[in-house]
């Protein structure tokens, strides 16, 4: 989902997953995510960093 933090308007999950025949493709629209979470884009980015990402270590004690 890192692509949403870099400005992609939508994200598709499980599209190319070999098990996608059993799993539905999930579509995430960044504007809907922000609206549902009641966050600004900057707050969403901060939340993603706090949850952990591929580019830095997660905060200890955060599960």
Secondary structure, 3 states (H helix, E strand, C coil): CHHHHCCCCEEEECCCCHHHHCCCCEEEEHHHHHHHHCCCHHHHHHHHHHHCECCECCCCCCC
